[in-house]
């Protein structure tokens, strides 16, 4: 959900980077939505109080000029200082009309890419988690994505997978490293990518003696779709519970 107004009160110092809080506020606002930001300044005497509340850790506090720069960097405009003293200030800012949302990005991709090349789901995060070396923490990113995909996996209305789909599902599970419960779930929505798709087709060829073209699989990247491709190719028949 997006909102007309977001109020942030002395909250930026709770983020590892103050800009992360502003990015989150921007994501919560509708286009031209208003941010009311009241926060401590770098040289504020309240800084010591905040440090005590944070178990002695000194909070990261931008000064007024840095705060203005961060607001612009996060996509805010029409900045107005409503009140200020040496310890705190109150700013008003507007979210830009051109803010990127999952919906607008999806529409942009639909206009430019074929379906097989478009992601099925889009998520936004304030920032990418980094490891101790300052690089993207791929393990944590993969874990978060896997959790999100697990929640988005469609339910199988027929309950358990049919017996004839079990051998093919076993190939999927071995490659994806997770259970496959729905015949209609997309390989890519379950965490697959182009490299894993290559491994999957190799596994199907090795385990089931069937060859599929990657381009055909991209058009029907579901368990049921792959089974249909195999039947259509004439290399494998689904009958009597055997794929």
Secondary structure in CASP SS format (residue, H / E / C, confidence):
PFRMAT SS
TARGET T0000
AUTHOR 0000-0000-0000
METHOD secondary structure of the structure
MODEL  1
X C 1.00
X C 1.00
X E 1.00
X E 1.00
X E 1.00
X E 1.00
X E 1.00
X E 1.00
X E 1.00
X C 1.00
X C 1.00
X H 1.00
X H 1.00
X H 1.00
X C 1.00
X C 1.00
X C 1.00
X H 1.00
X H 1.00
X H 1.00
X H 1.00
X H 1.00
X H 1.00
X H 1.00
X H 1.00
X H 1.00
X H 1.00
X H 1.00
X E 1.00
X E 1.00
X E 1.00
X E 1.00
X E 1.00
X E 1.00
X E 1.00
X E 1.00
X E 1.00
X E 1.00
X E 1.00
X E 1.00
X C 1.00
X C 1.00
X C 1.00
X C 1.00
X C 1.00
X H 1.00
X H 1.00
X H 1.00
X H 1.00
X H 1.00
X H 1.00
X H 1.00
X H 1.00
X C 1.00
X C 1.00
X C 1.00
X C 1.00
X C 1.00
X C 1.00
X C 1.00
X C 1.00
X C 1.00
X C 1.00
X H 1.00
X H 1.00
X H 1.00
X H 1.00
X H 1.00
X H 1.00
X H 1.00
X H 1.00
X H 1.00
X H 1.00
X C 1.00
X C 1.00
X E 1.00
X E 1.00
X E 1.00
X E 1.00
X E 1.00
X E 1.00
X E 1.00
X E 1.00
X E 1.00
X C 1.00
X C 1.00
X C 1.00
X E 1.00
X E 1.00
X E 1.00
X E 1.00
X E 1.00
X E 1.00
X E 1.00
X E 1.00
X C 1.00
X C 1.00
X C 1.00
X C 1.00
X C 1.00
X C 1.00
X H 1.00
X H 1.00
X H 1.00
X H 1.00
X H 1.00
X H 1.00
X H 1.00
X H 1.00
X H 1.00
X H 1.00
X H 1.00
X C 1.00
X C 1.00
X H 1.00
X H 1.00
X H 1.00
X C 1.00
X C 1.00
X C 1.00
X C 1.00
X C 1.00
X C 1.00
X C 1.00
X C 1.00
X C 1.00
X C 1.00
X C 1.00
X C 1.00
X E 1.00
X C 1.00
X C 1.00
X C 1.00
X C 1.00
X C 1.00
X E 1.00
X C 1.00
X H 1.00
X H 1.00
X H 1.00
X H 1.00
X H 1.00
X H 1.00
X H 1.00
X H 1.00
X H 1.00
X H 1.00
X H 1.00
X H 1.00
X H 1.00
X H 1.00
X H 1.00
X C 1.00
X C 1.00
X C 1.00
X C 1.00
X C 1.00
X C 1.00
X C 1.00
X C 1.00
X C 1.00
X C 1.00
X H 1.00
X H 1.00
X H 1.00
X H 1.00
X H 1.00
X H 1.00
X H 1.00
X H 1.00
X H 1.00
X H 1.00
X H 1.00
X H 1.00
X H 1.00
X H 1.00
X C 1.00
X C 1.00
X C 1.00
X C 1.00
X C 1.00
X C 1.00
X C 1.00
X C 1.00
X C 1.00
X E 1.00
X C 1.00
X C 1.00
X C 1.00
X C 1.00
X C 1.00
X C 1.00
X C 1.00
X H 1.00
X H 1.00
X H 1.00
X H 1.00
X H 1.00
X H 1.00
X H 1.00
X H 1.00
X H 1.00
X H 1.00
X H 1.00
X H 1.00
X H 1.00
X H 1.00
X H 1.00
X C 1.00
X C 1.00
X C 1.00
X C 1.00
X C 1.00
X H 1.00
X H 1.00
X H 1.00
X H 1.00
X H 1.00
X H 1.00
X C 1.00
X C 1.00
X E 1.00
X H 1.00
X H 1.00
X H 1.00
X H 1.00
X H 1.00
X H 1.00
X H 1.00
X H 1.00
X H 1.00
X H 1.00
X H 1.00
X C 1.00
X C 1.00
X C 1.00
X C 1.00
X C 1.00
X E 1.00
X C 1.00
X C 1.00
X E 1.00
X C 1.00
END
